[in-house]
Amino acid sequence: MFQENEKESESFQFMQEKIKERPINKKKLLRRMIITAAVALVFGLVACFTFFWMEPIISNWLYPEKQPEVVSFPEEKEETLPEDIIQTDEEAKRAEQNAQAEQSTDSTITIYEKVGLTLDDYTNLYGELSDIALEAQRSMVNVTGVTSDVNWINDIYENKAQTSGVIVADNGVELLILANEKMIGKQQKLLITFHDGTVIEAEKKQVDANTGFCILSVNLDLIPEETMTDLTIATLGSSSVSTLTAEPVIAIGSHAGTGGSISYGMITSNSMLLKMEDVNYKLLTTDIYGSTNATGILINLKGQVLGIIDNSYNEKGMENQVSAIGITELKRTIEVLSNEKERACLGIYGTDITVALSESLNMPRGVYVESFEMGSPAMICGIQASDIITGIDDSVVNYMADLTSTLSRYEPGDVVTVMLQRAVPDGYREMQVDVTLGTLE
């Protein structure tokens, strides 16, 4: 039986196969690996791009981000200047008759008693002034610019520069602070110290090329509720009235060399003009003694801001006289900086032609072009020195303030039509030029 099985086994040997492993095609395998990796890479890039592109859209849809409100200040009522008041002979006679009638019917006699002031009266007076100043200080902050550096032995140290800032607006997302960038420079980090001592990092939004003032922003979500309750937003007054001279004022900030300084005095002059590109600022001088690097604000006895302190424009010999740039002309600048708009420029330096000047010299009303920046839009379009600008598009320009306010409504690159009067041998000739506005730098 064993032999039979052996024979049977031998008979089936011819049917057995030996299976050999298929040889690996290394080139083909490498090609497939490269294709797979490339597909995975493309898929990953598409997924990443789609995520980064769609994520903000989906996030804004699910959790809409609050947009900042536009910062704007109400237009001031134009003061009627003496030279703008023109009366006919009949109106003058009628006014004189009315005054005489009132004088003849008024038989009331007022008697004033001479009263002397005691030390208590002076104490109470300064106490009330102090209350006004302390309330205004709640709108003041200390701005610290910090830059890290390495000395010659590789030790890390920090450079710090400080200035006073004033809270000018709340756009619903950020608290906006006006400060003098010339005092802090281009620092790596900006720290805001609020009235209650809270310190929060700020960001710089924009800088005004004319004055060097800048707007800093602090995210409202970073400010503690207690700090928000303690601070106030400054009330901006008016520096355009002609009766500012001899008005009592309070200087607040770092005008005396240290933060939190308070000084009392009065305005000694508001007639000096700082002529800058496309704008004229009023310089308010006071009888207050301060630092040559003074910063801060001037307020009136209502607590309203009249000017932003900057002693860099003082004349030689008066370096320590506390002076401020008038707030009326600064309002449009603050609006532009707060809303992060690029400031459109024409590029001229001008002066007002008042009614009196117009009548005496037989000149049209408007802004007299004294000079212009080289390469400015005004120069490129052919505006010349001694031209008188009377309008921009549909806006009438009688004063430099009109020109500044009108330009603030445009953006760089906008094309405007400037109406002007040019002197010719027999008088003035009306002209129109199209100007592509540039960027104030």
C-alpha positions in Angstrom: 0.0 0.0 0.0 2.9 2.2 0.7 4.2 1.5 -2.7 0.9 2.4 -4.2 0.8 5.8 -2.5 4.4 6.5 -3.5 3.5 5.7 -7.1 0.4 7.9 -6.8 2.6 10.8 -5.5 5.0 10.4 -8.3 2.3 10.5 -10.8 1.1 13.9 -9.5 4.5 15.6 -9.3 4.2 16.9 -12.8 1.1 19.0 -11.7 2.9 20.9 -8.9 3.9 24.6 -9.5 6.3 26.8 -7.7 4.9 30.4 -7.3 7.6 33.0 -7.7 7.3 36.6 -6.2 6.8 39.3 -8.7 9.8 41.6 -9.0 9.3 45.1 -7.5 9.3 47.9 -10.1 11.1 50.6 -8.1 10.7 53.3 -10.7 7.0 52.7 -10.9 6.6 52.6 -7.1 8.6 55.9 -6.8 6.4 57.5 -9.4 3.3 56.4 -7.6 4.6 57.7 -4.3 5.4 61.1 -5.9 2.0 61.3 -7.5 0.3 60.5 -4.2 2.4 63.1 -2.3 1.7 65.7 -5.0 -2.1 65.1 -4.8 -1.9 65.2 -1.0 0.0 68.5 -1.2 -2.4 70.0 -3.6 -5.4 68.9 -1.6 -3.8 70.4 1.6 -3.1 73.7 -0.1 -6.6 73.9 -1.5 -8.0 73.0 2.0 -5.8 75.6 3.7 -6.7 78.3 1.1 -10.4 77.5 1.4 -10.2 77.6 5.2 -8.4 80.9 5.4 -10.6 82.4 2.7 -13.9 81.1 4.0 -13.1 81.2 7.8 -13.5 85.1 8.1 -16.7 85.0 6.0 -18.2 82.2 8.1 -17.0 83.8 11.4 -18.4 87.2 10.4 -21.7 85.5 9.5 -21.9 83.5 12.7 -20.3 86.2 14.9 -20.5 89.5 13.1 -17.6 91.9 14.1 -18.6 95.2 15.4 -17.6 98.0 13.0 -16.2 101.3 14.4 -18.4 104.3 14.2 -17.3 107.3 12.2 -15.9 110.0 14.4 -17.2 113.5 13.6 -17.5 116.8 15.5 -20.3 119.3 14.9 -19.6 122.2 12.7 -19.0 125.4 14.7 -21.2 128.3 14.0 -19.2 130.9 12.1 -18.4 134.0 14.1 -19.5 137.2 12.5 -16.3 139.2 12.2 -16.4 143.0 12.4 -15.2 143.4 8.9 -18.0 141.2 7.6 -20.8 143.5 9.1 -22.0 145.9 6.5 -24.9 148.3 7.3 -26.6 150.7 5.0 -27.1 154.3 6.1 -30.8 153.7 6.7 -30.1 150.6 8.9 -27.5 152.6 10.9 -29.9 155.5 11.5 -32.6 153.0 12.6 -30.2 151.3 15.0 -29.2 154.6 16.5 -32.8 155.7 17.0 -33.6 152.4 18.8 -30.6 152.8 21.1 -31.6 156.4 22.0 -35.2 155.2 22.6 -34.0 152.5 24.9 -31.7 154.8 26.8 -34.5 157.4 27.3 -37.0 154.8 28.7 -34.5 153.1 31.0 -34.7 155.0 34.3 -33.3 152.1 36.4 -30.2 153.0 38.4 -28.0 150.2 39.5 -25.8 150.7 42.6 -22.8 148.4 43.1 -21.3 148.0 46.5 -17.5 147.6 46.8 -16.7 144.3 48.3 -13.3 143.2 49.5 -12.1 139.6 49.1 -10.8 137.7 52.1 -8.4 134.8 52.2 -11.3 132.4 52.5 -12.7 133.9 49.3 -9.4 133.2 47.5 -9.3 129.7 48.9 -12.8 129.0 47.7 -12.0 130.4 44.3 -9.0 128.2 43.8 -11.0 125.3 45.2 -13.5 125.7 42.4 -10.7 126.0 39.8 -9.2 122.8 41.2 -12.5 121.0 40.9 -12.7 121.9 37.2 -9.1 120.8 36.6 -9.5 117.5 38.5 -12.6 116.7 36.5 -10.8 117.4 33.2 -7.8 115.2 34.3 -10.1 112.2 34.0 -9.8 112.6 30.2 -6.0 112.8 30.3 -3.6 109.8 30.0 0.1 109.3 30.1 1.6 107.8 27.0 4.9 105.9 27.3 6.9 104.8 24.3 9.2 101.8 25.0 12.0 100.6 22.8 14.2 97.6 23.8 17.9 97.8 22.8 21.2 96.1 23.6 24.3 98.0 25.0 27.9 97.3 24.2 28.2 94.5 26.7 25.0 92.8 25.4 22.8 93.8 28.3 19.2 94.4 27.2 17.7 97.7 28.4 14.7 99.8 27.5 14.5 103.4 26.2 11.3 105.2 27.4 9.8 108.5 26.2 6.7 110.0 27.7 4.0 112.6 26.8 0.5 113.5 27.8 -2.5 112.5 25.7 -6.2 113.4 25.8 -9.1 111.1 25.1 -11.0 112.6 22.2 -13.5 109.9 21.1 -15.0 106.5 21.5 -16.0 104.8 18.2 -17.7 101.9 19.8 -14.7 99.6 19.3 -11.8 101.6 20.5 -10.9 104.5 22.8 -9.1 107.2 20.7 -6.4 109.3 22.2 -4.7 112.4 20.7 -0.9 112.7 21.5 2.2 114.4 20.2 4.3 111.8 18.3 7.3 114.1 18.3 7.6 113.5 22.0 7.5 109.7 21.8 9.0 108.9 18.4 8.7 105.7 16.6 8.7 103.4 19.6 8.2 99.6 19.5 5.6 99.6 22.2 3.1 102.2 23.4 1.7 102.0 26.9 -1.3 104.1 28.1 -1.6 104.9 31.8 -5.1 106.0 32.6 -6.3 108.3 35.4 -6.8 105.4 37.8 -3.3 103.9 37.2 -4.4 101.2 34.8 -1.8 100.5 32.1 -2.8 99.1 28.7 -0.9 98.7 25.4 -2.1 100.9 22.5 -1.7 101.0 18.8 -0.9 104.0 16.6 -3.5 104.7 14.0 -2.3 107.7 12.0 0.0 110.7 12.2 -0.6 114.2 10.9 2.3 115.3 8.7 1.7 119.0 9.5 1.6 119.0 13.3 3.1 115.7 14.3 0.0 114.9 16.3 -1.2 111.2 16.2 -4.2 109.2 17.2 -3.6 106.2 19.4 -6.3 103.5 20.0 -7.0 101.2 22.9 -9.4 98.3 22.3 -12.5 98.7 24.6 -12.5 95.0 25.4 -9.1 95.5 27.1 -10.2 98.3 29.4 -11.6 97.2 32.8 -15.1 98.4 33.7 -13.9 100.3 36.7 -11.5 102.3 34.4 -14.2 103.0 31.9 -16.4 104.4 34.7 -13.5 106.6 36.0 -12.5 108.2 32.7 -14.3 110.8 30.5 -14.0 111.9 26.9 -12.8 115.5 26.6 -15.3 118.1 25.5 -13.8 120.1 22.6 -14.6 123.8 22.8 -13.9 126.6 20.3 -10.8 128.6 19.7 -12.2 130.7 16.8 -13.8 133.4 18.9 -12.0 136.7 18.8 -12.6 137.4 22.5 -10.3 134.6 23.8 -7.6 137.1 24.8 -7.5 137.6 28.6 -9.8 134.6 29.1 -8.8 132.5 32.2 -7.5 129.1 31.3 -6.1 126.0 33.1 -3.2 124.0 31.7 -3.3 120.3 32.4 -0.8 117.5 31.5 3.0 117.5 31.4 3.4 121.2 30.7 5.5 121.7 33.8 7.8 118.8 33.1 6.0 116.1 35.1 2.7 114.3 34.4 -0.4 115.5 36.2 0.6 119.1 36.4 -2.0 121.8 36.8 -1.4 125.6 36.3 -3.7 128.6 36.1 -3.4 131.7 33.9 -4.9 133.5 31.0 -4.6 133.7 27.2 -2.3 136.5 26.2 -2.8 136.3 22.4 -4.6 134.3 19.8 -3.7 136.3 16.7 -0.6 134.4 15.6 -1.2 132.0 12.7 0.8 128.8 12.0 0.7 128.5 8.3 1.0 124.9 7.2 0.2 122.9 4.0 -3.5 123.5 3.2 -4.3 124.7 6.7 -3.8 127.7 9.1 -3.8 127.0 12.8 -4.2 129.5 15.6 -1.5 129.6 18.2 -2.8 130.5 21.7 -0.2 131.9 24.0 -0.5 132.2 27.8 1.2 133.7 30.8 1.8 130.2 32.2 5.5 129.1 32.7 6.3 125.6 31.5 8.8 123.2 30.1 10.1 123.6 26.5 8.8 120.1 25.9 5.4 120.9 27.4 2.4 118.7 26.4 -1.2 118.6 27.5 -4.3 120.7 27.0 -5.6 124.2 27.7 -9.2 124.3 29.0 -11.6 127.2 29.8 -13.6 127.5 33.1 -16.3 125.3 31.5 -13.9 122.4 31.2 -13.8 122.6 27.4 -10.6 122.1 25.5 -9.4 125.2 23.8 -6.0 124.0 22.5 -3.4 121.2 22.5 -0.2 122.4 24.2 2.9 122.5 22.0 5.8 124.9 22.8 7.8 124.0 19.7 6.4 127.1 17.8 7.3 129.7 20.4 9.5 132.5 19.3 13.1 132.8 20.5 13.3 134.1 24.1 9.8 132.8 24.9 10.6 129.1 24.9 9.1 128.5 28.3 5.8 130.2 27.6 3.0 127.6 27.5 1.3 127.8 24.0 -1.3 125.7 22.3 -2.6 125.0 18.8 -6.3 126.1 18.7 -8.8 123.2 18.8 -11.2 124.6 16.2 -8.8 124.1 13.3 -7.6 120.7 14.8 -11.1 119.2 14.8 -11.0 118.3 11.2 -7.5 116.8 11.6 -8.7 114.7 14.5 -11.6 113.4 12.5 -9.4 112.4 9.6 -6.8 110.7 11.9 -9.5 108.9 14.0 -11.3 107.5 10.9 -7.9 106.3 9.4 -8.4 108.3 6.3 -5.5 109.4 4.2 -5.5 113.2 4.1 -6.0 114.7 0.7 -3.9 117.7 -0.1 -3.7 120.5 -2.6 -0.3 121.7 -1.4 -0.8 125.5 -0.9 0.1 128.0 1.8 -2.5 130.8 1.9 -4.1 133.6 3.8 -7.6 135.0 4.1 -8.8 138.0 2.0 -11.3 139.6 4.4 -14.1 142.0 3.4 -12.0 145.0 4.5 -8.9 143.8 2.6 -11.1 143.1 -0.4 -12.6 146.5 -0.4 -9.4 148.4 0.2 -7.3 146.6 -2.4 -10.2 145.8 -4.8 -9.5 142.1 -4.6 -11.9 139.1 -4.8 -12.9 137.3 -1.6 -11.1 134.0 -1.1 -7.8 132.4 -0.1 -4.7 134.2 -1.4 -2.1 131.7 -2.5 1.2 132.8 -1.0 3.2 129.7 -2.1 2.9 126.0 -2.7 4.9 122.8 -2.2 7.2 121.8 -5.0 5.7 118.9 -6.9 2.3 119.4 -5.2 -1.0 118.9 -7.1 -1.4 122.7 -7.0 1.9 123.2 -8.8 1.3 120.4 -11.3 -2.2 121.8 -12.4 -0.8 125.3 -12.8 -2.0 127.2 -9.7 0.3 130.1 -9.2 1.4 132.3 -6.3 -0.9 135.3 -6.0 -3.9 133.4 -7.4 -7.1 133.6 -5.2 -9.0 130.4 -4.7 -12.7 131.1 -4.4 -14.2 127.6 -4.5 -13.8 123.9 -4.8 -16.4 122.0 -6.8 -19.7 123.3 -5.3 -18.2 124.6 -2.1 -17.5 128.3 -1.7 -14.1 129.2 -0.2 -14.0 132.5 1.6 -11.5 131.6 4.3 -8.6 129.1 4.7 -10.8 127.2 7.2 -13.3 126.7 4.3 -10.6 125.2 2.1 -9.3 122.9 4.9 -12.9 121.7 5.7 -13.7 121.1 2.1 -10.5 119.1 1.4 -11.2 116.9 4.4 -14.3 115.5 2.6 -12.1 114.1 -0.2 -9.5 111.4 -0.6 -6.2 111.3 -2.3 -6.7 110.6 -6.0 -10.0 112.4 -6.2 -10.3 115.0 -9.1 -11.8 118.3 -8.1 -12.4 121.6 -9.9 -10.8 124.6 -8.3 -12.3 128.0 -9.0 -9.8 130.8 -8.8 -9.2 134.5 -9.7 -5.9 135.4 -11.4 -4.5 138.9 -11.6 -4.4 140.4 -15.1 -3.5 143.9 -16.2 -7.1 145.1 -16.2 -8.2 143.3 -12.9 -8.9 139.7 -12.3 -9.8 136.8 -14.6 -11.9 133.9 -13.4 -10.4 130.5 -14.1 -11.1 126.8 -13.4 -8.5 124.1 -13.1 -9.0 120.4 -12.5 -6.8 119.0 -9.8 -6.0 115.4 -8.8 -5.5 115.6 -5.1 -2.4 114.1 -3.5 -1.6 112.6 -0.1 -0.4 114.8 2.7 3.0 113.4 3.7 
